[in-house]
Amino acid sequence: MGKKVIKVVLKENIQKLGKSNDLVKVAAGYARNFLIPNRMATTATNGILKQQMFFEAIKEEKLKIAKEDAKRIQLLLEEIQKFSVTKKTGDGQNIFGSVTEKEISQIIKNNTNIEIEKQDIYLPEIKTIGIYNIEIKLLNQVSATVQLQVLPESN
């Protein structure tokens, strides 16, 4: 005789089991003695399953809209293609300090009025004057590559 298995809907992320709002099959004893009493899951009834399908449809619609926005921003950034920043220089081509993600985010906001989080900007270590490729991650599979030109500050 095998284990009795029931379906539950998770209310929070549980490592090695699933994410919040996932429908999973677990052993009946595990659900009855641990998940449900600790309010980590609820039994999957027909009403809850319908509610899950409704939430899933809303989630997919939001993802579709977010993807369209990301594509629009990607086209805009790649159309502009190059941003410039001026930095104080020491001897030769070296700059004082470096260029940060926060500065890049501010430059993009000033030029395009688009808010980009600094954790979505991936840039190489910038210590000298020149042109650098910067990757901006807009969504899971949508990213834009722009160029940053670092210029010496004129006195």
DSSP file (Angstrom, degrees, kcal/mol; ACC not computed):
  #  RESIDUE AA STRUCTURE BP1 BP2  ACC     N-H-->O    O-->H-N    N-H-->O    O-->H-N    TCO  KAPPA ALPHA  PHI   PSI    X-CA   Y-CA   Z-CA
    1    1 A M              0   0    0      0, 0.0     3,-0.1     0, 0.0     2,-0.1   0.000 360.0 360.0 360.0 127.9    0.0    0.0    0.0
    2    2 A G        -     0   0    0      1,-0.2     2,-0.1     3,-0.0     3,-0.0  -0.247 360.0 -79.2 -85.6 172.2    1.5    3.4   -1.1
    3    3 A K        -     0   0    0      1,-0.1     2,-0.5    -2,-0.1    -1,-0.2  -0.369  44.9-114.3 -67.2 147.4    1.5    6.7    0.6
    4    4 A K        -     0   0    0     -3,-0.1    24,-3.0    -2,-0.1     2,-0.4  -0.756  35.7-162.3 -85.0 127.8   -1.6    8.8    0.4
    5    5 A V  E     -A   27   0A   0     -2,-0.5     2,-0.3    22,-0.2    22,-0.2  -0.908   9.4-176.6-116.1 137.5   -1.0   12.0   -1.6
    6    6 A I  E     -A   26   0A   0     20,-2.7    20,-2.6    -2,-0.4     2,-0.4  -0.902  25.9-116.0-128.3 161.3   -3.0   15.1   -1.6
    7    7 A K  E     +A   25   0A   0     -2,-0.3    37,-2.2    18,-0.2     2,-0.3  -0.813  34.7 176.6 -97.0 134.6   -2.9   18.4   -3.5
    8    8 A V  E     -AB  24  43A   0     16,-2.7    16,-2.6    -2,-0.4     2,-0.5  -0.941  27.6-131.0-132.2 157.3   -2.2   21.6   -1.7
    9    9 A V  E     -AB  23  42A   0     33,-2.8    33,-2.1    -2,-0.3    14,-0.2  -0.949  29.6-129.0-107.6 122.9   -1.7   25.3   -2.7
   10   10 A L  E     - B   0  41A   0     12,-2.3    11,-2.8    -2,-0.5    31,-0.3  -0.465  15.2-164.8 -74.2 139.6    1.4   26.8   -1.1
   11   11 A K  S    S+     0   0    0     29,-3.3     2,-0.3     9,-0.2    30,-0.2   0.569  75.4  17.8 -97.3 -12.5    0.9   30.2    0.7
   12   12 A E  S    S-     0   0    0     28,-0.9     2,-0.3     7,-0.1    10,-0.1  -0.948  95.8 -78.0-149.3 167.7    4.7   30.9    0.8
   13   13 A N        -     0   0    0     -2,-0.3     2,-0.5     6,-0.1     6,-0.2  -0.557  44.3-171.7 -71.6 128.9    7.9   29.9   -0.8
   14   14 A I  B >>  -C   18   0B   0      4,-3.0     4,-2.5    -2,-0.3     3,-2.1  -0.987  27.0-116.1-126.1 122.2    9.2   26.6    0.6
   15   15 A Q  T 34 S+     0   0    0     -2,-0.5     4,-0.0     1,-0.3     0, 0.0  -0.269  97.1   6.8 -59.0 138.2   12.6   25.3   -0.4
   16   16 A K  T 34 S+     0   0    0      1,-0.1    -1,-0.3     0, 0.0     0, 0.0   0.480 127.9  63.4  67.2   6.8   12.6   22.1   -2.4
   17   17 A L  T <4 S-     0   0    0     -3,-2.1     2,-0.3     1,-0.3    -2,-0.2   0.681 104.3 -85.6-121.7 -49.7    8.8   22.2   -2.6
   18   18 A G  B  <  -C   14   0B   0     -4,-2.5    -4,-3.0     6,-0.1    -1,-0.3  -0.957  38.6 -70.2 161.9-178.5    7.7   25.2   -4.6
   19   19 A K    >   -     0   0    0     -2,-0.3     3,-1.9    -6,-0.2    -9,-0.3  -0.494  65.0 -67.5 -98.9 169.5    6.9   28.9   -4.7
   20   20 A S  T 3  S+     0   0    0      1,-0.3    -9,-0.2    -2,-0.2    -1,-0.2  -0.280 120.9  17.4 -56.3 139.8    4.0   30.8   -3.3
   21   21 A N  T 3  S+     0   0    0    -11,-2.8    -1,-0.3     1,-0.3     2,-0.2   0.524  91.4 139.1  70.5  10.6    0.6   29.9   -5.1
   22   22 A D    <   -     0   0    0     -3,-1.9   -12,-2.3   -10,-0.1     2,-0.6  -0.603  52.7-132.3 -80.3 145.6    2.1   26.7   -6.6
   23   23 A L  E     +A    9   0A   0     -2,-0.2     2,-0.3   -14,-0.2   -14,-0.2  -0.892  38.1 171.0 -96.4 118.0   -0.1   23.6   -6.7
   24   24 A V  E     -A    8   0A   0    -16,-2.6   -16,-2.7    -2,-0.6     2,-0.5  -0.911  33.8-127.4-130.3 156.0    1.9   20.7   -5.4
   25   25 A K  E     +A    7   0A   0     -2,-0.3     2,-0.3   -18,-0.2   -18,-0.2  -0.896  37.8 165.6-100.8 128.6    1.3   17.1   -4.4
   26   26 A V  E     -A    6   0A   0    -20,-2.6   -20,-2.7    -2,-0.5     2,-0.1  -0.898  45.1 -78.7-135.7 165.7    2.6   16.1   -1.0
   27   27 A A  E  >  -A    5   0A   0     -2,-0.3     4,-2.1   -22,-0.2   -22,-0.2  -0.394  41.3-124.8 -63.1 141.4    2.1   13.3    1.4
   28   28 A A  H  > S+     0   0    0    -24,-3.0     4,-2.9     1,-0.2     5,-0.2   0.882 109.8  51.1 -58.6 -41.3   -1.2   13.6    3.3
   29   29 A G  H  > S+     0   0    0    -25,-0.3     4,-2.8     2,-0.2     5,-0.3   0.888 108.3  51.6 -65.0 -39.7    0.6   13.4    6.7
   30   30 A Y  H  >>S+     0   0    0      2,-0.2     5,-2.0     1,-0.2     4,-1.6   0.904 115.2  42.3 -63.1 -42.6    3.0   16.2    5.8
   31   31 A A  I  <>S+     0   0    0     -4,-2.1     5,-2.6     3,-0.2    -2,-0.2   0.944 119.3  43.1 -68.6 -48.3    0.2   18.4    4.7
   32   32 A R  I  <5S+     0   0    0     -4,-2.9    -2,-0.2    -5,-0.2    -3,-0.2   0.858 124.0  33.8 -68.6 -37.6   -2.1   17.6    7.6
   33   33 A N  I  <5S+     0   0    0     -4,-2.8    -1,-0.2    -5,-0.2    -3,-0.2   0.694 135.3   8.6 -96.1 -19.9    0.6   17.7   10.4
   34   34 A F  I  X5S+     0   0    0     -4,-1.6     4,-1.6    -5,-0.3     6,-0.2   0.717 121.6  44.3-125.8 -58.7    3.0   20.5    9.2
   35   35 A L  I  4XS+     0   0    0     -5,-2.0     5,-2.9     1,-0.2     6,-1.0   0.938 117.2  40.2 -64.4 -50.9    2.0   22.6    6.1
   36   36 A I  T >4<S+     0   0    0     -5,-2.6     3,-1.6     3,-0.2    -1,-0.2   0.932 115.6  48.7 -69.9 -46.7   -1.7   23.3    7.0
   37   37 A P  T 345S+     0   0    0      0, 0.0    -1,-0.2     0, 0.0    -2,-0.2   0.846 112.7  49.6 -62.4 -31.1   -1.3   24.0   10.8
   38   38 A N  T 3<5S-     0   0    0     -4,-1.6    -2,-0.2     3,-0.0    -3,-0.1   0.299 114.1-120.3 -89.0  11.0    1.7   26.3   10.1
   39   39 A R  T < 5S+     0   0    0     -3,-1.6    -3,-0.2     2,-0.2    -4,-0.1   0.834  78.7 124.2  54.5  38.6   -0.4   28.2    7.5
   40   40 A M  S   <S+     0   0    0     -5,-2.9   -29,-3.3    -6,-0.2   -28,-0.9   0.594  76.7   8.3 -96.7 -15.8    2.1   27.4    4.8
   41   41 A A  E     -B   10   0A   0     -6,-1.0     2,-0.3   -31,-0.3   -31,-0.2  -0.980  61.4-143.0-157.0 162.1   -0.5   25.7    2.5
   42   42 A T  E     -B    9   0A   0    -33,-2.1   -33,-2.8    -2,-0.3     2,-0.1  -0.946  38.0 -94.1-128.3 154.6   -4.2   25.1    2.1
   43   43 A T  E     -B    8   0A   0     -2,-0.3     2,-1.2   -35,-0.2   -35,-0.2  -0.429  42.9-115.1 -65.7 139.0   -6.0   22.1    0.7
   44   44 A A        +     0   0    0    -37,-2.2   -37,-0.2    -2,-0.1     2,-0.2  -0.651  45.1 172.3 -83.4  96.9   -6.7   22.4   -3.0
   45   45 A T     >  -     0   0    0     -2,-1.2     4,-2.5     1,-0.1     5,-0.2  -0.484  49.0-100.0 -93.6 171.9  -10.5   22.5   -3.3
   46   46 A N  H  > S+     0   0    0      1,-0.2     4,-2.2     2,-0.2     5,-0.2   0.902 123.9  50.9 -59.8 -41.2  -12.4   23.2   -6.5
   47   47 A G  H  > S+     0   0    0      1,-0.2     4,-2.2     2,-0.2    -1,-0.2   0.911 111.4  46.9 -62.5 -43.5  -12.9   26.8   -5.4
   48   48 A I  H  > S+     0   0    0      2,-0.2     4,-2.4     1,-0.2    -1,-0.2   0.882 110.5  52.9 -67.8 -37.6   -9.3   27.4   -4.7
   49   49 A L  H  X S+     0   0    0     -4,-2.5     4,-2.1     2,-0.2    -2,-0.2   0.897 109.7  48.4 -64.1 -40.0   -8.2   25.8   -8.0
   50   50 A K  H  X S+     0   0    0     -4,-2.2     4,-2.2     2,-0.2    -2,-0.2   0.912 111.4  50.4 -63.6 -42.3  -10.6   28.1   -9.9
   51   51 A Q  H  X S+     0   0    0     -4,-2.2     4,-2.6     1,-0.2    -2,-0.2   0.893 108.7  52.6 -62.5 -40.1   -9.1   31.0   -7.9
   52   52 A Q  H  X S+     0   0    0     -4,-2.4     4,-2.4     2,-0.2    -1,-0.2   0.912 108.8  49.2 -61.2 -44.0   -5.6   29.8   -8.8
   53   53 A M  H  X S+     0   0    0     -4,-2.1     4,-2.0     2,-0.2    -1,-0.2   0.893 111.1  50.5 -63.5 -39.8   -6.5   29.7  -12.5
   54   54 A F  H  X S+     0   0    0     -4,-2.2     4,-1.9     2,-0.2    -2,-0.2   0.930 112.3  45.9 -63.3 -46.9   -7.9   33.3  -12.3
   55   55 A F  H  X S+     0   0    0     -4,-2.6     4,-2.6     1,-0.2    -2,-0.2   0.867 110.6  54.2 -64.1 -36.8   -4.7   34.6  -10.6
   56   56 A E  H  X S+     0   0    0     -4,-2.4     4,-2.4     2,-0.2    -1,-0.2   0.893 107.1  50.6 -64.4 -40.2   -2.6   32.8  -13.1
   57   57 A A  H  X S+     0   0    0     -4,-2.0     4,-2.0     2,-0.2    -2,-0.2   0.907 111.9  47.3 -64.5 -41.8   -4.5   34.5  -16.0
   58   58 A I  H  X S+     0   0    0     -4,-1.9     4,-2.4     2,-0.2    -2,-0.2   0.913 111.5  51.4 -64.4 -42.7   -3.9   37.9  -14.3
   59   59 A K  H  X S+     0   0    0     -4,-2.6     4,-2.2     1,-0.2    -2,-0.2   0.904 109.9  48.8 -61.8 -43.1   -0.2   37.1  -13.8
   60   60 A E  H  X S+     0   0    0     -4,-2.4     4,-2.2     2,-0.2    -1,-0.2   0.882 110.4  51.5 -65.2 -38.5    0.2   36.1  -17.4
   61   61 A E  H  X S+     0   0    0     -4,-2.0     4,-2.2     2,-0.2    -2,-0.2   0.914 110.8  47.9 -64.4 -43.3   -1.5   39.3  -18.6
   62   62 A K  H  X S+     0   0    0     -4,-2.4     4,-2.5     1,-0.2    -2,-0.2   0.894 111.5  50.7 -64.1 -39.7    0.8   41.4  -16.3
   63   63 A L  H  X S+     0   0    0     -4,-2.2     4,-2.3     2,-0.2    -2,-0.2   0.888 108.8  51.7 -64.3 -39.6    3.8   39.6  -17.7
   64   64 A K  H  X S+     0   0    0     -4,-2.2     4,-2.0     2,-0.2    -2,-0.2   0.917 111.9  46.0 -63.1 -44.1    2.7   40.2  -21.3
   65   65 A I  H  X S+     0   0    0     -4,-2.2     4,-2.3     2,-0.2    -2,-0.2   0.907 112.4  50.8 -65.2 -42.4    2.3   44.0  -20.6
   66   66 A A  H  X S+     0   0    0     -4,-2.5     4,-2.4     1,-0.2    -2,-0.2   0.881 109.5  51.2 -62.8 -38.3    5.7   44.1  -18.8
   67   67 A K  H  X S+     0   0    0     -4,-2.3     4,-2.3     2,-0.2    -1,-0.2   0.896 109.3  49.9 -66.3 -40.7    7.3   42.3  -21.8
   68   68 A E  H  X S+     0   0    0     -4,-2.0     4,-2.1     2,-0.2    -2,-0.2   0.910 112.0  48.2 -64.0 -42.2    5.8   44.8  -24.2
   69   69 A D  H  X S+     0   0    0     -4,-2.3     4,-2.5     2,-0.2    -2,-0.2   0.912 111.2  50.5 -62.8 -42.9    7.1   47.7  -22.0
   70   70 A A  H  X S+     0   0    0     -4,-2.4     4,-2.6     1,-0.2    -2,-0.2   0.900 110.0  49.7 -63.5 -40.9   10.6   46.2  -21.8
   71   71 A K  H  X S+     0   0    0     -4,-2.3     4,-2.4     2,-0.2    -1,-0.2   0.899 110.8  50.5 -63.4 -40.8   10.7   45.7  -25.7
   72   72 A R  H  X S+     0   0    0     -4,-2.1     4,-2.1     2,-0.2    -2,-0.2   0.926 112.7  45.3 -63.2 -45.5    9.7   49.4  -26.1
   73   73 A I  H  X S+     0   0    0     -4,-2.5     4,-2.8     2,-0.2     5,-0.2   0.888 110.9  54.6 -65.0 -39.7   12.4   50.6  -23.7
   74   74 A Q  H  X S+     0   0    0     -4,-2.6     4,-2.5     1,-0.2     5,-0.2   0.929 109.1  47.1 -60.0 -46.4   14.9   48.2  -25.4
   75   75 A L  H  X S+     0   0    0     -4,-2.4     4,-1.6     1,-0.2    -1,-0.2   0.904 113.0  49.4 -62.6 -41.5   14.2   49.8  -28.8
   76   76 A L  H  X S+     0   0    0     -4,-2.1     4,-1.9     2,-0.2    -2,-0.2   0.930 113.2  45.7 -63.6 -46.5   14.4   53.3  -27.4
   77   77 A L  H  X S+     0   0    0     -4,-2.8     4,-2.9     1,-0.2    -2,-0.2   0.901 114.0  48.0 -65.1 -41.2   17.8   52.6  -25.7
   78   78 A E  H  < S+     0   0    0     -4,-2.5    -1,-0.2    -5,-0.2    -2,-0.2   0.759 108.6  55.4 -73.4 -22.6   19.2   50.9  -28.7
   79   79 A E  H  < S+     0   0    0     -4,-1.6    -1,-0.2    -5,-0.2    -2,-0.2   0.898 112.9  41.0 -71.2 -41.6   18.0   53.8  -31.0
   80   80 A I  H  < S+     0   0    0     -4,-1.9     2,-2.1     1,-0.2    -2,-0.2   0.930  85.0 170.6 -69.7 -46.2   19.9   56.3  -28.8
   81   81 A Q     <  +     0   0    0     -4,-2.9    66,-3.4    -5,-0.2     2,-0.4  -0.108  48.7  57.8  69.8 -37.4   22.8   53.8  -28.6
   82   82 A K  E     -d  147   0C   0     -2,-2.1     2,-0.3    64,-0.2    66,-0.2  -0.982  52.9-178.4-135.5 132.6   25.4   56.1  -26.9
   83   83 A F  E     -d  148   0C   0     64,-2.8    66,-3.3    -2,-0.4     2,-0.3  -0.893  16.4-147.2-118.2 153.0   25.5   58.1  -23.6
   84   84 A S  E     -d  149   0C   0     -2,-0.3     2,-0.3    64,-0.2    66,-0.2  -0.917  13.6-178.0-123.8 149.8   28.4   60.3  -22.5
   85   85 A V  E     -d  150   0C   0     64,-2.5    66,-3.2    -2,-0.3     2,-0.4  -0.995  17.8-140.3-141.5 142.4   29.8   61.2  -19.0
   86   86 A T  E     -d  151   0C   0     -2,-0.3     2,-0.3    64,-0.2    64,-0.1  -0.865  22.2-179.1-105.9 140.5   32.6   63.5  -18.1
   87   87 A K  E     -d  152   0C   0     64,-2.5    66,-2.2    -2,-0.4     2,-0.2  -0.966  33.6-103.4-135.5 149.4   35.1   62.7  -15.4
   88   88 A K        -     0   0    0     -2,-0.3     8,-2.4    64,-0.2     2,-0.3  -0.513  42.5-149.6 -68.6 139.3   38.1   64.4  -13.8
   89   89 A T  B     -G   95   0D   0     64,-0.3     6,-0.3     6,-0.2     3,-0.1  -0.852  12.4-159.4-116.8 151.0   41.3   62.9  -15.1
   90   90 A G        -     0   0    0      4,-2.5     2,-0.3    -2,-0.3    -1,-0.1   0.182  64.6 -23.2 -94.3-141.1   44.7   62.5  -13.6
   91   91 A D  S >  S-     0   0    0      2,-0.1     3,-1.0     4,-0.1    -1,-0.3  -0.574 118.4 -23.4 -73.8 130.7   47.9   61.9  -15.6
   92   92 A G  T 3  S-     0   0    0     -2,-0.3    -3,-0.0     1,-0.2    36,-0.0  -0.511 124.5 -22.0  75.9-132.8   47.1   60.5  -19.1
   93   93 A Q  T 3  S+     0   0    0     -2,-0.3    36,-1.9    -4,-0.1    -1,-0.2   0.471  99.8 114.7 -96.2  -4.9   43.9   58.6  -19.6
   94   94 A N  B <   -H  128   0E   0     -3,-1.0    -4,-2.5    34,-0.2     2,-0.3  -0.422  51.8-149.3 -74.3 140.9   43.1   57.6  -16.0
   95   95 A I  B     -G   89   0D   0     32,-2.5     2,-0.4    -6,-0.3    -6,-0.2  -0.758  23.1-105.9-105.7 156.0   40.1   59.0  -14.3
   96   96 A F  S    S-     0   0    0     -8,-2.4    -8,-0.2    -2,-0.3     2,-0.1  -0.682  88.9 -19.7 -78.1 128.3   39.6   59.7  -10.6
   97   97 A G  S    S-     0   0    0     -2,-0.4     2,-0.3   -10,-0.1    -2,-0.2  -0.458  93.4 -88.6  73.5-147.4   37.3   57.1   -9.1
   98   98 A S        -     0   0    0     -2,-0.1     2,-0.5    27,-0.0    29,-0.1  -0.929  34.5 -88.1-152.0 174.5   35.2   55.1  -11.5
   99   99 A V        -     0   0    0     27,-0.7    27,-0.3    -2,-0.3     2,-0.2  -0.791  46.1-155.5 -91.7 131.2   31.8   55.2  -13.2
  100  100 A T     >  -     0   0    0     -2,-0.5     4,-1.9     1,-0.1     5,-0.1  -0.613  28.3-113.9-107.1 165.5   29.0   53.6  -11.1
  101  101 A E  H  > S+     0   0    0      1,-0.2     4,-2.6    -2,-0.2     5,-0.2   0.852 116.7  58.0 -62.3 -35.5   25.7   52.0  -12.0
  102  102 A K  H  > S+     0   0    0      1,-0.2     4,-2.1     2,-0.2    -1,-0.2   0.904 105.4  49.0 -63.3 -42.2   23.9   54.8  -10.1
  103  103 A E  H  > S+     0   0    0      2,-0.2     4,-2.5     1,-0.2    -1,-0.2   0.918 111.7  48.8 -63.2 -43.2   25.6   57.4  -12.3
  104  104 A I  H  X S+     0   0    0     -4,-1.9     4,-2.5     1,-0.2     5,-0.2   0.918 109.9  51.9 -62.8 -43.9   24.5   55.5  -15.5
  105  105 A S  H  X S+     0   0    0     -4,-2.6     4,-2.2     1,-0.2    11,-0.2   0.904 111.5  47.5 -58.1 -42.8   21.0   55.2  -14.2
  106  106 A Q  H  X S+     0   0    0     -4,-2.1     4,-2.6     2,-0.2    -2,-0.2   0.890 110.2  51.7 -67.8 -40.5   20.9   58.9  -13.6
  107  107 A I  H  X S+     0   0    0     -4,-2.5     4,-2.0     2,-0.2    -2,-0.2   0.924 111.7  46.8 -62.4 -44.4   22.3   59.7  -17.0
  108  108 A I  H  X>S+     0   0    0     -4,-2.5     4,-2.8     1,-0.2     6,-0.6   0.904 112.7  50.1 -64.4 -41.3   19.6   57.5  -18.7
  109  109 A K  H  X5S+     0   0    0     -4,-2.2     4,-1.7    -5,-0.2    -2,-0.2   0.912 111.3  48.5 -63.6 -42.5   16.9   59.1  -16.6
  110  110 A N  H  <5S+     0   0    0     -4,-2.6    -1,-0.2     1,-0.2    -2,-0.2   0.875 119.7  37.7 -65.6 -37.4   18.1   62.6  -17.5
  111  111 A N  H  <5S+     0   0    0     -4,-2.0    -2,-0.2    -5,-0.2    -1,-0.2   0.835 135.9  14.6 -84.6 -34.5   18.2   61.8  -21.3
  112  112 A T  H  <5S-     0   0    0     -4,-2.8    -3,-0.2    -5,-0.2    -2,-0.2   0.539  88.5-125.1-120.9 -10.5   15.2   59.5  -21.7
  113  113 A N     << +     0   0    0     -4,-1.7     2,-0.5    -5,-0.6    -4,-0.2   0.754  66.2 136.1  65.9  25.6   13.1   59.9  -18.6
  114  114 A I        -     0   0    0     -6,-0.6     2,-0.6    -9,-0.1    -1,-0.3  -0.915  51.7-137.8-106.2 128.0   13.2   56.2  -18.1
  115  115 A E        +     0   0    0     -2,-0.5     2,-0.4    -3,-0.1    -9,-0.1  -0.745  24.9 178.9 -85.0 122.0   13.8   54.8  -14.6
  116  116 A I        -     0   0    0     -2,-0.6    -7,-0.1   -11,-0.2     2,-0.1  -0.993  28.5-123.0-124.6 128.1   16.3   51.9  -14.6
  117  117 A E    >   -     0   0    0     -2,-0.4     3,-1.6     1,-0.1     4,-0.2  -0.397  17.8-128.3 -67.8 142.5   17.3   50.2  -11.4
  118  118 A K  G >  S+     0   0    0      1,-0.3     3,-1.3     2,-0.2    -1,-0.1   0.793 106.9  62.4 -65.6 -26.7   21.0   50.2  -10.7
  119  119 A Q  G 3  S+     0   0    0      1,-0.2    -1,-0.3     3,-0.0    -2,-0.1   0.626  97.4  59.7 -73.3 -10.2   21.1   46.4  -10.1
  120  120 A D  G <  S+     0   0    0     -3,-1.6    17,-3.0   -19,-0.1     2,-0.5   0.428  88.6  89.0 -92.9   0.2   19.8   45.9  -13.7
  121  121 A I  E <   -E  136   0C   0     -3,-1.3     2,-0.6    15,-0.2    15,-0.2  -0.871  57.3-168.8-104.2 125.6   22.9   47.6  -15.1
  122  122 A Y  E     +E  135   0C   0     13,-3.2    13,-2.2    -2,-0.5    -3,-0.0  -0.947  16.9 164.8-116.1 114.1   26.0   45.5  -15.9
  123  123 A L        -     0   0    0     -2,-0.6    11,-0.1    11,-0.2     3,-0.1  -0.944  34.1-116.8-130.7 151.8   29.2   47.4  -16.7
  124  124 A P        -     0   0    0      0, 0.0     2,-0.5     0, 0.0     8,-0.0  -0.252  53.8 -76.3 -73.5 170.5   32.9   46.6  -16.9
  125  125 A E        -     0   0    0    -27,-0.1     2,-0.7     1,-0.1   -25,-0.1  -0.582  50.6-157.5 -70.1 121.3   35.3   48.2  -14.5
  126  126 A I        +     0   0    0     -2,-0.5   -27,-0.7   -27,-0.3     3,-0.1  -0.891  37.5 139.6-109.6 109.0   35.8   51.7  -15.9
  127  127 A K        +     0   0    0     -2,-0.7   -32,-2.5   -29,-0.1     2,-0.3   0.466  61.7  47.7-123.5  -9.7   39.1   53.4  -14.9
  128  128 A T  B    S-H   94   0E   0    -34,-0.2   -34,-0.2   -39,-0.1     2,-0.2  -0.837  89.6 -88.4-131.3 167.7   40.2   55.2  -18.1
  129  129 A I  S    S+     0   0    0    -36,-1.9     2,-0.3    -2,-0.3    22,-0.1  -0.513  76.7  83.2 -73.4 141.6   38.7   57.4  -20.8
  130  130 A G  E    S- F   0 150C   0     20,-1.1    20,-3.2    -2,-0.2     2,-0.5  -0.980  78.4 -57.3 157.9-167.1   37.1   55.6  -23.7
  131  131 A I  E     - F   0 149C   0     -2,-0.3     2,-0.3    18,-0.2    18,-0.2  -0.940  47.0-174.2-113.8 131.2   34.0   53.9  -25.0
  132  132 A Y  E     - F   0 148C   0     16,-2.6    16,-3.0    -2,-0.5     2,-0.4  -0.945  23.5-125.8-127.3 144.7   32.5   50.9  -23.0
  133  133 A N  E     - F   0 147C   0     -2,-0.3     2,-0.4    14,-0.2    14,-0.2  -0.769  27.8-167.5 -88.4 133.3   29.6   48.5  -23.8
  134  134 A I  E     - F   0 146C   0     12,-3.1    12,-2.5    -2,-0.4     2,-0.5  -0.981  10.2-147.0-125.5 132.1   27.0   48.4  -21.0
  135  135 A E  E     -EF 122 145C   0    -13,-2.2   -13,-3.2    -2,-0.4     2,-0.5  -0.847   9.0-164.8-100.1 132.4   24.3   45.8  -20.7
  136  136 A I  E     -EF 121 144C   0      8,-3.2     8,-2.7    -2,-0.5     2,-0.7  -0.969  10.3-148.9-118.0 117.1   20.9   46.8  -19.2
  137  137 A K  E     + F   0 143C   0    -17,-3.0     6,-0.2    -2,-0.5     3,-0.1  -0.767  22.5 170.2 -89.1 117.0   18.7   43.9  -18.2
  138  138 A L        -     0   0    0      4,-2.2     2,-0.3    -2,-0.7     5,-0.2   0.793  66.1 -13.6 -96.8 -34.3   15.0   45.0  -18.6
  139  139 A L  S    S-     0   0    0      3,-2.2     3,-0.3   -69,-0.1    -1,-0.3  -0.893  90.4 -71.4-155.4 178.8   13.3   41.7  -18.1
  140  140 A N  S    S+     0   0    0     -2,-0.3    -1,-0.1     1,-0.2    -2,-0.0   0.899 130.4  12.2 -47.9 -53.8   14.2   38.0  -18.0
  141  141 A Q  S    S+     0   0    0     -3,-0.0     2,-0.6    -4,-0.0    -1,-0.2   0.356 114.0  86.6-108.8   5.4   14.9   37.6  -21.7
  142  142 A V        +     0   0    0     -3,-0.3    -4,-2.2     2,-0.0    -3,-2.2  -0.922  48.2 151.5-113.8 118.8   15.0   41.2  -22.7
  143  143 A S  E     - F   0 137C   0     -2,-0.6     2,-0.4    -6,-0.2    -6,-0.2  -0.979  27.8-146.7-141.3 156.6   18.2   43.3  -22.4
  144  144 A A  E     - F   0 136C   0     -8,-2.7    -8,-3.2    -2,-0.3     2,-0.5  -0.935   6.4-147.8-122.8 145.8   19.6   46.3  -24.2
  145  145 A T  E     + F   0 135C   0     -2,-0.4     2,-0.3   -10,-0.2   -10,-0.2  -0.964  23.6 171.5-114.4 124.1   23.3   47.1  -25.0
  146  146 A V  E     - F   0 134C   0    -12,-2.5   -12,-3.1    -2,-0.5     2,-0.4  -0.842  28.6-118.9-124.5 163.7   24.3   50.7  -25.0
  147  147 A Q  E     -dF  82 133C   0    -66,-3.4   -64,-2.8    -2,-0.3     2,-0.5  -0.844  16.7-156.0-105.1 142.2   27.7   52.4  -25.3
  148  148 A L  E     -dF  83 132C   0    -16,-3.0   -16,-2.6    -2,-0.4     2,-0.6  -0.973   5.5-157.1-116.3 123.4   29.0   54.8  -22.6
  149  149 A Q  E     -dF  84 131C   0    -66,-3.3   -64,-2.5    -2,-0.5     2,-0.6  -0.896   4.9-155.5-102.7 119.6   31.6   57.3  -23.7
  150  150 A V  E     -dF  85 130C   0    -20,-3.2   -20,-1.1    -2,-0.6   -64,-0.2  -0.848  17.0-172.7 -96.2 118.6   33.8   58.6  -20.8
  151  151 A L  E     -d   86   0C   0    -66,-3.2   -64,-2.5    -2,-0.6     2,-0.2  -0.796  27.4-106.0-111.4 151.3   35.2   62.0  -21.6
  152  152 A P  E     -d   87   0C   0      0, 0.0     2,-0.4     0, 0.0   -64,-0.2  -0.527  37.9-113.6 -73.9 143.3   37.8   64.1  -19.8
  153  153 A E        -     0   0    0    -66,-2.2     2,-0.3    -2,-0.2   -64,-0.3  -0.622  28.9-134.5 -77.0 128.9   36.4   67.0  -17.8
  154  154 A S              0   0    0     -2,-0.4    -1,-0.0     1,-0.1   -66,-0.0  -0.684 360.0 360.0 -88.1 138.5   37.5   70.3  -19.3
  155  155 A N              0   0    0     -2,-0.3    -1,-0.1     0, 0.0    -2,-0.0   0.450 360.0 360.0 -90.7 360.0   38.8   73.0  -16.9
